[in-house]
Amino acid sequence: MAYDFWYWSTIAGRGEFVRLTMEACGIAYRDRARTDGDEALMADMERHDAGPAFAPPYLVTDGRTVAQTANILFYLAERHECGPTGLKPRYWLAQVQLTIMDMVAEAHDVHHPVGAHLYYENQKAEALRAAQGFRAGRIPKFLTYFEHALSAETGDWLAGRSWSYADLSLFHLIAGLRYAFPLRMATLTPSFPRLADLHDRVAALPELQDYLASERRLPFTDEDVFRHYPELDAA
């Protein structure tokens, strides 16, 4: 049976981390808001009784919801045996995925440092200050960790010889950072060769070629988590 997958219809956002894994692992799903609209998403959330989701993305399975990006990915990997198995790699990959989502949240808060209830135009001064700290300190700090994580096991991937959902998520994270902060990432990329190589390896995975070339792979936009405002970027 195909999962009902719910996320906003017009942005890649946090839902893209889940889509990449379902596509690469050949997991059947219905992208419900893409077919039924965002109004249907909001109506579906209001009907949740068993294990309600706070926000999308979420999956509906067996009448219950599985929400939070990292939690969904852990669930899919366990249920579909997609990626490395065993106690150590399972929890190691979950640890890395949670750290990826920490960085995604910080990247979002660069352009919305005061609050998501305000437009970017209402917090530009604060965003400029947040961007300076993110570019100078937080991007290299996170990338240093991920670069080190890629050397923790023998092989090309986080868990060694096989790719996992966390590798796919690192690919999307790097792609998002390159979109939002092209000048800064151009300066930093040579210092993190493992991450650059991983991005290219994921982009070349046979399991993802159809999806990456399709209209289902939405482009980054300035309504998304990763946004490119030129005034927030610098080398």
Backbone hydrogen bonds, N-H to C=O, Kabsch-Sander energy under -0.5 kcal/mol:
donor,donor_aa,acceptor,acceptor_aa,energy
3,Y,28,A,-2.2
4,D,60,V,-1.2
5,F,3,Y,-0.7
5,F,30,R,-2.8
6,W,58,Y,-2.7
7,Y,5,F,-0.5
16,E,12,A,-1.2
16,E,13,G,-1.0
17,F,14,R,-0.8
18,V,14,R,-0.7
19,R,15,G,-2.4
20,L,16,E,-2.5
21,T,17,F,-1.1
22,M,18,V,-2.4
23,E,19,R,-2.9
24,A,20,L,-2.5
25,C,21,T,-2.4
26,G,23,E,-0.9
27,I,22,M,-2.6
28,A,26,G,-0.5
30,R,3,Y,-3.2
31,D,29,Y,-0.5
32,R,5,F,-1.9
32,R,30,R,-1.6
33,A,5,F,-0.5
34,R,31,D,-0.7
35,T,31,D,-1.1
35,T,32,R,-0.5
36,D,32,R,-3.5
37,G,33,A,-1.6
41,L,37,G,-1.2
42,M,38,D,-2.3
43,A,39,E,-2.1
44,D,40,A,-2.4
45,M,41,L,-2.2
46,E,42,M,-1.4
47,R,43,A,-0.7
47,R,44,D,-1.0
48,H,45,M,-1.2
51,G,49,D,-0.7
58,Y,6,W,-1.5
59,L,66,V,-2.5
60,V,4,D,-2.2
61,T,59,L,-0.5
61,T,64,R,-3.1
64,R,61,T,-2.0
65,T,50,A,-0.8
66,V,59,L,-2.3
68,Q,57,P,-1.0
72,I,68,Q,-2.7
73,L,69,T,-2.3
74,F,70,A,-2.1
75,Y,71,N,-2.3
76,L,72,I,-2.7
77,A,73,L,-2.4
78,E,74,F,-2.1
79,R,75,Y,-2.8
80,H,76,L,-2.5
81,E,77,A,-0.8
82,C,77,A,-0.8
83,G,81,E,-0.8
90,R,86,G,-2.0
91,Y,87,L,-1.9
92,W,88,K,-2.2
93,L,89,P,-2.6
94,A,90,R,-1.6
95,Q,91,Y,-1.9
96,V,92,W,-2.1
97,Q,93,L,-2.6
98,L,94,A,-2.3
99,T,95,Q,-1.6
100,I,96,V,-2.3
101,M,97,Q,-2.3
102,D,98,L,-1.6
103,M,99,T,-1.9
104,V,100,I,-2.2
105,A,101,M,-2.2
106,E,102,D,-1.9
107,A,103,M,-2.7
108,H,104,V,-2.2
109,D,105,A,-2.1
110,V,106,E,-0.8
110,V,107,A,-0.6
111,H,107,A,-0.7
111,H,108,H,-0.8
112,H,108,H,-0.8
118,L,115,G,-1.4
122,N,119,Y,-1.4
123,Q,120,Y,-2.1
124,K,121,E,-0.5
127,A,123,Q,-2.3
128,L,124,K,-2.5
129,R,125,A,-1.5
130,A,126,E,-2.5
131,A,127,A,-2.9
132,Q,128,L,-1.6
133,G,129,R,-1.5
134,F,130,A,-2.3
135,R,131,A,-2.9
136,A,132,Q,-2.3
137,G,133,G,-2.5
138,R,133,G,-1.4
139,I,134,F,-3.0
141,K,137,G,-1.6
142,F,138,R,-2.6
143,L,139,I,-2.7
144,T,140,P,-2.2
145,Y,141,K,-1.6
146,F,142,F,-2.5
147,E,143,L,-2.7
148,H,144,T,-2.1
149,A,145,Y,-2.7
150,L,146,F,-1.8
151,S,148,H,-1.4
152,A,149,A,-1.4
157,W,160,G,-2.4
159,A,162,S,-0.5
160,G,157,W,-1.6
161,R,159,A,-0.7
168,L,164,S,-1.8
169,S,165,Y,-2.2
170,L,166,A,-2.2
171,F,167,D,-2.0
172,H,168,L,-1.8
173,L,169,S,-2.6
174,I,170,L,-2.7
175,A,171,F,-2.3
176,G,172,H,-2.5
177,L,173,L,-2.5
178,R,174,I,-2.3
179,Y,175,A,-1.6
180,A,176,G,-2.6
181,F,177,L,-3.0
185,M,181,F,-2.7
186,A,182,P,-1.9
187,T,183,L,-1.5
188,L,184,R,-2.1
189,T,185,M,-2.7
191,S,188,L,-1.9
192,F,189,T,-2.0
196,A,192,F,-1.9
197,D,193,P,-2.6
198,L,194,R,-2.5
199,H,195,L,-2.5
200,D,196,A,-1.8
201,R,197,D,-2.4
202,V,198,L,-2.7
203,A,199,H,-2.1
204,A,200,D,-1.1
205,L,202,V,-1.6
208,L,205,L,-1.6
209,Q,205,L,-0.7
209,Q,206,P,-0.8
212,L,208,L,-3.0
213,A,209,Q,-1.5
214,S,211,Y,-1.6
217,R,211,Y,-0.6
217,R,214,S,-0.9
218,L,216,R,-1.2
224,D,221,T,-1.3
227,R,225,V,-0.6
229,Y,227,R,-0.8
232,L,229,Y,-2.7
233,D,230,P,-1.5
